[in-house]
């Protein structure tokens, strides 16, 4: 298998073969998880620190469960009560943690590039759990695994990404990953929520949901990132749902076997109709949550392998 990365900071620098390697391993972990197979020896003796500077439910819980299933000693740092609140800089925090010799550092931060900065200051593997509007690589990977398992492939599919593209790191990572795997990507959003220059990424851009969803294989809805909005990006939630919320009428324009996705948390009745979200024949939203654990297990497994290979028998970095 091929996976050379020291850190998982984003999708941008991953080669398609590395993506496939990670997804193949994650697929096996997904099956093992369903059968209740433990892998306590994979990260045995390793320390995993989760640092979440933004609130999270799915991602933090998923990383914690993944680490524990692989046998790591998992520590969740309460960043709301950390020394950063007392004035300590991010770099000083990184140096302090580095002195404790962790093996895996999982970081979510509200500022783009903060996770990359941390990775430059520590001697362990760093996983980006979301940084500002930059990237959310494990979300894109779990989305890719969900699509591959549902469709039997991850290439030459027509995939619509709908909603708040402008503020979404999930959209950014998915655009890069799905593009690398030779898929046709459509972006659907009001002009206020569509960044300029998206055509340069090889995406088709639509303002109309019905046109954008025509004959697609996958419908990926996005959460409205209200915490990142500092102006009137939408007239009202009611009007937004009328024009861009996924309901049965809009979904009818996609292929009959199109799957529906959402990274969560969902705003029902704003981004997606509850009946669509709960439709077991179309929605794979719960499968996305399940695949999140498997993907994060695979990512930490591969990074741990590379970390061990880079160390001398005395445990010091080469």
JORACOR-V305944 format. One record per residue. N is the residue number from 1. RES is the residue in three letters. PSI is psi in degrees with one decimal (NA if undefined). BURIAL is I if it has 16 or more other ideal C-beta (glycine too) atoms within 10 Angstrom, else O. Layout:
((N,RES,PSI,BURIAL) (N,RES,PSI,BURIAL))
//
This chain:
((1,UNK,150.4,O) (2,UNK,117.2,O) (3,UNK,103.5,I) (4,UNK,-8.3,O) (5,UNK,141.7,I) (6,UNK,-35.2,O) (7,UNK,165.4,I) (8,UNK,86.8,I) (9,UNK,-21.6,I) (10,UNK,176.2,I) (11,UNK,-26.8,I) (12,UNK,-40.5,O) (13,UNK,4.8,O) (14,UNK,135.2,I) (15,UNK,150.0,O) (16,UNK,-34.6,O) (17,UNK,-33.0,O) (18,UNK,-38.3,I) (19,UNK,-45.3,I) (20,UNK,-41.3,I) (21,UNK,-47.7,I) (22,UNK,-42.6,I) (23,UNK,-37.0,I) (24,UNK,-44.2,O) (25,UNK,-42.2,I) (26,UNK,-37.4,I) (27,UNK,-42.0,I) (28,UNK,-38.1,O) (29,UNK,-36.4,I) (30,UNK,-43.4,I) (31,UNK,-40.6,O) (32,UNK,-39.3,O) (33,UNK,-39.8,I) (34,UNK,-28.4,O) (35,UNK,-0.9,O) (36,UNK,25.6,O) (37,UNK,127.6,O) (38,UNK,150.7,O) (39,UNK,53.9,O) (40,UNK,-14.3,O) (41,UNK,-14.0,O) (42,UNK,-46.2,I) (43,UNK,22.2,I) (44,UNK,132.9,O) (45,UNK,1.1,O) (46,UNK,151.2,I) (47,UNK,129.7,I) (48,UNK,124.9,I) (49,UNK,125.6,I) (50,UNK,119.3,I) (51,UNK,105.0,I) (52,UNK,105.0,I) (53,UNK,-9.4,I) (54,UNK,149.9,I) (55,UNK,144.3,O) (56,UNK,143.0,I) (57,UNK,-62.9,O) (58,UNK,-50.9,I) (59,UNK,-46.6,I) (60,UNK,-45.3,I) (61,UNK,-39.6,O) (62,UNK,-45.1,I) (63,UNK,-38.5,I) (64,UNK,-45.9,I) (65,UNK,-42.8,I) (66,UNK,-46.4,I) (67,UNK,-42.8,I) (68,UNK,-36.3,O) (69,UNK,-24.3,I) (70,UNK,-0.9,I) (71,UNK,12.1,I) (72,UNK,155.4,I) (73,UNK,112.3,O) (74,UNK,129.3,I) (75,UNK,124.5,O) (76,UNK,117.0,O) (77,UNK,129.2,I) (78,UNK,91.5,O) (79,UNK,-21.5,I) (80,UNK,-22.2,O) (81,UNK,18.7,O) (82,UNK,176.8,O) (83,UNK,-19.1,O) (84,UNK,-34.1,O) (85,UNK,-18.1,O) (86,UNK,4.6,O) (87,UNK,-3.0,O) (88,UNK,139.6,O) (89,UNK,162.5,O) (90,UNK,-38.3,I) (91,UNK,-41.2,O) (92,UNK,-37.8,O) (93,UNK,-42.8,I) (94,UNK,-43.5,I) (95,UNK,-37.3,O) (96,UNK,-46.7,O) (97,UNK,-39.8,I) (98,UNK,-33.4,O) (99,UNK,-17.5,O) (100,UNK,-4.6,O) (101,UNK,54.6,O) (102,UNK,165.5,I) (103,UNK,-35.8,I) (104,UNK,130.2,I) (105,UNK,117.5,I) (106,UNK,123.3,I) (107,UNK,131.6,I) (108,UNK,131.9,I) (109,UNK,144.8,I) (110,UNK,-12.7,O) (111,UNK,129.0,O) (112,UNK,134.0,O) (113,UNK,-11.1,O) (114,UNK,-38.4,I) (115,UNK,-39.3,I) (116,UNK,-40.7,I) (117,UNK,-44.0,O) (118,UNK,-42.1,I) (119,UNK,-27.7,I) (120,UNK,-14.1,O) (121,UNK,-4.4,O) (122,UNK,159.7,I) (123,UNK,30.7,O) (124,UNK,176.4,I) (125,UNK,132.3,I) (126,UNK,133.1,I) (127,UNK,127.6,I) (128,UNK,114.6,I) (129,UNK,18.9,I) (130,UNK,119.9,I) (131,UNK,109.6,I) (132,UNK,-131.8,I) (133,UNK,15.9,I) (134,UNK,-76.9,I) (135,UNK,161.7,I) (136,UNK,74.6,I) (137,UNK,-40.1,I) (138,UNK,-26.8,I) (139,UNK,-44.5,I) (140,UNK,-38.0,I) (141,UNK,-40.4,I) (142,UNK,-33.6,I) (143,UNK,-42.6,I) (144,UNK,-42.3,I) (145,UNK,-40.8,I) (146,UNK,-44.4,I) (147,UNK,-46.0,I) (148,UNK,-39.5,I) (149,UNK,-34.2,I) (150,UNK,-35.9,I) (151,UNK,-10.3,I) (152,UNK,0.2,O) (153,UNK,167.3,O) (154,UNK,41.7,I) (155,UNK,151.6,O) (156,UNK,38.9,O) (157,UNK,156.5,I) (158,UNK,115.9,I) (159,UNK,124.8,I) (160,UNK,126.8,I) (161,UNK,118.6,I) (162,UNK,134.0,I) (163,UNK,-134.0,I) (164,UNK,73.2,I) (165,UNK,-36.2,I) (166,UNK,-37.3,I) (167,UNK,5.9,I) (168,UNK,113.7,I) (169,UNK,-26.1,I) (170,UNK,-45.3,I) (171,UNK,-44.7,I) (172,UNK,-47.9,I) (173,UNK,-39.5,I) (174,UNK,-39.6,I) (175,UNK,-43.9,I) (176,UNK,-46.2,I) (177,UNK,-49.8,I) (178,UNK,-31.8,I) (179,UNK,-41.4,I) (180,UNK,-29.9,I) (181,UNK,18.7,I) (182,UNK,44.2,O) (183,UNK,158.8,I) (184,UNK,120.4,I) (185,UNK,129.0,I) (186,UNK,133.4,I) (187,UNK,128.9,I) (188,UNK,121.8,I) (189,UNK,158.3,I) (190,UNK,155.9,I) (191,UNK,-32.9,O) (192,UNK,-18.7,O) (193,UNK,17.3,I) (194,UNK,115.9,I) (195,UNK,153.4,I) (196,UNK,154.1,O) (197,UNK,15.7,O) (198,UNK,-21.7,I) (199,UNK,-28.3,O) (200,UNK,-20.6,O) (201,UNK,3.6,O) (202,UNK,17.8,O) (203,UNK,149.2,I) (204,UNK,135.3,O) (205,UNK,132.0,I) (206,UNK,145.5,I) (207,UNK,-21.1,O) (208,UNK,124.7,O) (209,UNK,-44.4,I) (210,UNK,-42.2,O) (211,UNK,-43.3,O) (212,UNK,-29.9,I) (213,UNK,-4.0,I) (214,UNK,116.6,O) (215,UNK,28.7,O) (216,UNK,156.7,I) (217,UNK,-27.8,I) (218,UNK,133.9,I) (219,UNK,111.4,I) (220,UNK,109.1,I) (221,UNK,150.9,I) (222,UNK,150.9,I) (223,UNK,141.2,I) (224,UNK,118.4,I) (225,UNK,70.6,I) (226,UNK,-31.4,O) (227,UNK,-16.2,O) (228,UNK,2.9,O) (229,UNK,130.9,O) (230,UNK,25.2,O) (231,UNK,-171.6,O) (232,UNK,83.1,O) (233,UNK,-26.1,I) (234,UNK,148.2,I) (235,UNK,-43.2,O) (236,UNK,159.7,O) (237,UNK,-35.3,O) (238,UNK,-44.5,O) (239,UNK,-36.8,O) (240,UNK,-45.9,I) (241,UNK,-38.9,I) (242,UNK,-39.6,O) (243,UNK,-34.4,O) (244,UNK,-3.1,I) (245,UNK,140.4,I) (246,UNK,119.2,I) (247,UNK,-178.8,I) (248,UNK,-38.5,O) (249,UNK,-43.1,O) (250,UNK,-41.3,I) (251,UNK,-26.2,I) (252,UNK,-18.2,O) (253,UNK,-18.0,I) (254,UNK,174.4,I) (255,UNK,150.7,O) (256,UNK,-27.9,O) (257,UNK,18.7,O) (258,UNK,141.0,I) (259,UNK,154.7,I) (260,UNK,133.2,I) (261,UNK,158.3,I) (262,UNK,129.8,I) (263,UNK,-17.0,I) (264,UNK,160.6,I) (265,UNK,146.4,O) (266,UNK,143.8,O) (267,UNK,92.9,I) (268,UNK,139.4,I) (269,UNK,2.6,O) (270,UNK,-57.6,I) (271,UNK,-28.0,I) (272,UNK,141.9,I) (273,UNK,138.0,I) (274,UNK,-35.4,O) (275,UNK,-34.9,O) (276,UNK,-43.0,I) (277,UNK,-31.8,I) (278,UNK,3.2,O) (279,UNK,108.8,O) (280,UNK,-16.6,O) (281,UNK,-18.8,O) (282,UNK,-38.0,I) (283,UNK,133.8,I) (284,UNK,25.9,I) (285,UNK,-41.5,I) (286,UNK,-33.2,O) (287,UNK,-34.2,I) (288,UNK,-43.6,I) (289,UNK,-43.9,I) (290,UNK,-45.1,I) (291,UNK,-21.8,I) (292,UNK,-41.7,I) (293,UNK,-45.2,I) (294,UNK,-42.8,I) (295,UNK,-41.5,I) (296,UNK,-30.9,I) (297,UNK,-46.2,I) (298,UNK,-42.6,I) (299,UNK,-45.9,I) (300,UNK,-35.3,I) (301,UNK,-51.8,I) (302,UNK,-41.5,I) (303,UNK,-36.4,I) (304,UNK,-38.1,I) (305,UNK,-45.4,O) (306,UNK,-36.1,O) (307,UNK,-45.0,I) (308,UNK,-39.8,O) (309,UNK,-24.4,O) (310,UNK,-5.3,O) (311,UNK,149.2,O) (312,UNK,169.1,O) (313,UNK,-23.2,O) (314,UNK,-2.3,O) (315,UNK,11.2,O) (316,UNK,149.7,O) (317,UNK,139.4,O) (318,UNK,NA,O))
//
